[in-house]
Amino acid sequence: MKKELTYEAAMERLEQLARQMEAGEVPIDQLASQLKEAQKLLAFCREQLTSADKAVGKILDGTKDAI
């Protein structure tokens, strides 16, 4: 069973990939696949942040009416 990806897990994996690439630990034949993985993780994180921003905005808009 596949575990649902969280923002924190995605960021942790992105940081791991970045460290490996910066240290030159990624074999050239794996570089393209790891870059694709990083792109997917970045897109996921952007979506999560956008969704959270919209949700917070709705909550804050609702509290303006209550004040």
C-alpha positions as CSV (number, residue, x, y, z in Angstrom):
1,M,0.0,0.0,0.0
2,K,1.4,3.4,-1.0
3,K,1.7,6.0,1.7
4,E,0.2,9.4,0.9
5,L,2.8,12.0,0.3
6,T,3.0,14.9,2.7
7,Y,4.5,18.3,2.1
8,E,7.1,17.6,4.8
9,A,8.1,14.3,3.2
10,A,8.3,15.9,-0.2
11,M,10.5,18.7,1.1
12,E,12.7,16.2,2.9
13,R,13.2,14.2,-0.3
14,L,13.9,17.4,-2.3
15,E,16.6,18.3,0.3
16,Q,18.1,14.9,0.1
17,L,18.2,15.0,-3.7
18,A,19.8,18.5,-3.7
19,R,22.5,17.4,-1.2
20,Q,23.3,14.4,-3.3
21,M,23.5,16.4,-6.5
22,E,25.6,19.2,-4.9
23,A,28.0,16.6,-3.5
24,G,28.3,15.0,-6.9
25,E,27.0,11.7,-5.5
26,V,24.5,11.1,-8.3
27,P,25.8,8.9,-11.2
28,I,25.3,10.7,-14.5
29,D,23.0,7.9,-15.7
30,Q,20.6,8.6,-12.8
31,L,20.8,12.4,-13.0
32,A,17.9,12.8,-15.4
33,S,15.5,10.6,-13.4
34,Q,16.4,12.3,-10.2
35,L,15.8,15.7,-11.8
36,K,12.4,14.5,-13.0
37,E,11.6,13.3,-9.5
38,A,12.6,16.7,-8.1
39,Q,10.4,18.5,-10.6
40,K,7.4,16.4,-9.6
41,L,8.1,17.0,-5.9
42,L,8.4,20.8,-6.5
43,A,5.1,20.8,-8.3
44,F,3.5,18.9,-5.5
45,C,4.9,21.3,-2.9
46,R,3.7,24.3,-4.9
47,E,0.2,22.8,-5.1
48,Q,0.2,22.2,-1.3
49,L,1.3,25.7,-0.5
50,T,-1.2,27.3,-2.9
51,S,-4.0,25.2,-1.4
52,A,-3.0,26.1,2.1
53,D,-2.8,29.8,1.2
54,K,-6.3,29.7,-0.3
55,A,-7.7,27.9,2.8
56,V,-6.1,30.3,5.2
57,G,-7.4,33.2,3.1
58,K,-10.9,31.9,3.3
59,I,-10.6,31.5,7.0
60,L,-9.3,35.0,7.5
61,D,-11.9,36.5,5.2
62,G,-14.6,34.8,7.4
63,T,-13.1,36.2,10.6
64,K,-13.3,39.8,9.1
65,D,-17.0,39.5,9.1
66,A,-17.1,38.3,12.7
67,I,-15.1,41.3,13.9
